[in-house]
Amino acid sequence: MLDLGRLRALHAVHTHGSVVAAAQAMGYTPSAVSQQISKLERETGSVLLERHGRGVALTDAAHLLVETAQRLMSIVEAAEVTLEEQRGRPTGRLTLAAFPTAACGLLPGVLAELTSAHPTLELRLQEVDAHLSVDLVSQGAVDVAVAHDWDIAPLPVPQGLERAVIGDDRCDVLVPAGHRLAGRTSLTRADVTHERWICQRPGSVCHDWLVRTLREAGTEPDMAFQVGEYGTQLALVEAGLGIALVPRLGRGPVPEGVAVVRLEPAPVRRLFALWRTGAARRPSIVAAVTALRSHWAAGPGASGAGR
């Protein structure tokens, strides 16, 4: 008989792309995951992983088992939902995923509240890139994900998933304190078209929004410094190297050498909670989504997310 735990390990490698990433997501060591898959290979008499450069690739037999694992995990999830409903309270394991600024600026308070209110609820958190969230929820790797979209990149929600709006996260222009724009209360897009920019790397929604917006204003933007961490962007702005467009959520304290100026109309990213339709009745899912929305309304949504 196939072992569900070993099938879960194989499914995690398929979902996350490597043994190391699967181990991180499952809370195990890479060696433990490799051992589970080796045992599954002996059970099935099949080679499941093949070396591909520095990584691994799933064989045809592995893909068949991944499909089986997906079906079995759906059955198990349905049973867990029914049991949790019968108990009438959040319990069991609940895995959440969030993009970095949400993991920093929103999730600590949410997790603390859930832990205090529901001591039998076993919480897990994974920090993931926003564009991975939908697939992770769809594949059952996480139970609830915090994702976001922008006007230029609406969030697709495939069949089998549900979502709820958490709130809107505004972005501001950050400029050096001695910059000519530092004393302004607000800026238009025409005011910033000829500036040197500190921004995220190409392919990120924030970067793409900025490039498209400035090009529509008739200017080819000068993307001089491209870094992923907002803390690094703040440091570069403080050093007088350029200006940046930074969301309020997770931005953290702004250094004294940096001025925050509103951009009008304001760029906004909308935050969502995502979960599988089959798990929508789980009390733990309901509690998590409620906590996400209430913490946003009482914290980042009420205070301007770090202004």
HELIX and SHEET records of a PDB file:
HELIX    1   1 LEU A    4  HIS A   16  1                                  13    
HELIX    2   2 VAL A   19  MET A   26  1                                   8    
HELIX    3   3 PRO A   30  THR A   44  1                                  15    
HELIX    4   4 ASP A   60  ARG A   87  1                                  28    
HELIX    5   5 PRO A  100  GLY A  105  1                                   6    
HELIX    6   6 LEU A  107  ALA A  117  1                                  11    
HELIX    7   7 ALA A  130  LEU A  132  5                                   3    
HELIX    8   8 SER A  133  SER A  138  1                                   6    
HELIX    9   9 ARG A  189  VAL A  192  5                                   4    
HELIX   10  10 VAL A  205  GLU A  216  1                                  12    
HELIX   11  11 TYR A  230  GLU A  238  1                                   9    
HELIX   12  12 THR A  277  ALA A  279  5                                   3    
HELIX   13  13 PRO A  283  ALA A  298  1                                  16    
HELIX   14  14 PRO A  300  SER A  303  1                                   4    
SHEET    1   A 2 LEU A  49  HIS A  52  0                                        
SHEET    2   A 2 GLY A  55  LEU A  58 -1                                        
SHEET    1   B 8 LEU A 121  GLU A 127  0                                        
SHEET    2   B 8 GLY A  92  ALA A  98  1                                        
SHEET    3   B 8 VAL A 144  ASP A 149  1                                        
SHEET    4   B 8 VAL A 268  ARG A 276 -1                                        
SHEET    5   B 8 LEU A 161  PRO A 176 -1                                        
SHEET    6   B 8 ILE A 243  PRO A 247 -1                                        
SHEET    7   B 8 ARG A 196  CYS A 199  1                                        
SHEET    8   B 8 ASP A 222  GLN A 226  1                                        
SHEET    1   C 7 LEU A 121  GLU A 127  0                                        
SHEET    2   C 7 GLY A  92  ALA A  98  1                                        
SHEET    3   C 7 VAL A 144  ASP A 149  1                                        
SHEET    4   C 7 VAL A 268  ARG A 276 -1                                        
SHEET    5   C 7 LEU A 161  PRO A 176 -1                                        
SHEET    6   C 7 VAL A 258  LEU A 263 -1                                        
SHEET    7   C 7 SER A 186  LEU A 187  1                                        
END                                                                             
